[in-house]
Amino acid sequence: MNTPLGIALIGCGTVGGGVARLLLEQSERLAARAGRPLALRRVVVRDTEKPRPAALPRALLTTDLQQVLNDPSVQVGVELVGGVDWAKQAVLSLLEAGKDVVTANKALLAQHGAEVFDAARRHGRAVAFEASVAGGVPIVAALAQCLAANEIQSLQGILNGTCNFILTSMTEKGQTYADALAEAQRRGYAEADPTLDVNGTDAAHKLAILVQLAFGLAVPVDAIERRGIADIDALDIRFAGELGYTIKLLAETWRMGDKLALHVSPVLLRKQAPLAMVRGAYNAIHVVGDAVGDALFAGRGAGQMPTASAVVADLIDLAVGRAQKTFETLKLWSARTQAPPLFPSASVRTRFYLRLFVEDRPGVLADVTRVLANHHISIASVIQHEAPEDHEGGRVHLVIMSHTALTGDFRAAVAELDRLQRVVPPSVYFPVED
């Protein structure tokens, strides 16, 4: 058998424990696929007394990263600690020590990808990161290798399993946002503090990585306009369903001439659309290429073993030598790369869903339509229920679907509508995709 690939885990939480299980319990199968053994040499943790996977020898545990850096039997460091600052320093130290790196850290790559990748090139090392986007869905390999013959036209993805689980529960069970979030936390799909998931930041980090892979462009995370799901009301789930739509949190990017448009936002999708049918904690990415046309990738986007599967796939690629060649060829992320020109969101044309809470009096609809017309917004349909349960204190919900309009015009119209005396702000609106 060939020389083993020596591996150190930096962090052994949920995902790290899954990686350790695969390396220790499936060693023969992995060695057959890698062409040589994948040998777990060390595991760096904060607390060596914390319970670990039963098969993990305690002799491998250490709290000292320096032991990994100084160990010539370790060729690869797997960074699974999360966060950014300490993780970045650990990754840079591993590269400087001559170790290749595997990481699942989307925030690190989205915010400091250029610094990390330039350091890897400087030290003649490789960085593999399949687990950083969509867990067990092999989208990184698909964009970097399988779709390499294509010029990518657009990407549209459900990239956060927490949000998708919450929206699925609200849609299928009629739960409120708070109840759906609580269930997600009980089942381990949401963190105790879910802010980065539900406000769209996690999806924005992943979108920045996909933009780098698809277009070779470095988009600062702060430049990605994002809107989360915390303000979605069960009413909007209900009205969207009546209109034939499902609400999903989408991360999207597409070419607009020589510019790039991108955002993270709740979007109304037709119920029959492939992404609309992605349920629970699953992730999915719809890719359009000039040669392949439409391609859809779906699977579990988080969790111990799906993410561990992606990490170990990267280790196999490093053992075989594929990852090093891919890293050298792709030339991803560099401090010398300029940020691309972005298409202003105000100039994007799309349809919109709009829910207003208005006084149930004559003339209100005329006031609303006049404001919309003044901002060049054409109405496609209107819903106002007559049932008593839809009336609250002399007010009623008015739902409008627009024809295609400029986003900037629509936002200006909503701002003016919210200033009307007979409209209770804030009004709710989401883009619609057919």
Secondary structure, 3 states (H helix, E strand, C coil): CCCCEEEEEECCCHHHHHHHHHHHHCHHHHHHHHCCCEEEEEEECCCCCCCCCCCCCHHHEECCHHHHHCCCCCCEEEECCCCCHHHHHHHHHHHHCCCEEEECCHHHHHHHHHHHHHHHHHCCCCEECHHHCCCCCCHHHHHHHHCCCCCEEEEEEECCHHHHHHHHHHHHHCCCHHHHHHHHHHCCCCCCCCHHHHCCHHHHHHHHHHHHHHHCCCCCHHHCEECCCCCCCHHHHHHHHHCCEEEEEEEEEEEECCEEEEEEEEEEEECCCCHHHCCCCEEEEEEEECCCEEEEEEEECCCHHHHHHHHHHHHHHHHHCHHHHHHHHHCCCCCCCCCCCECCHHHCEEEEEEEEEEECCCCHHHHHHHHHHHCCCCEEEEECCCCHHHEECCEEEEEEEECCEEHHHHHHHHHHHCCCCCEEEEEEEEEEEC
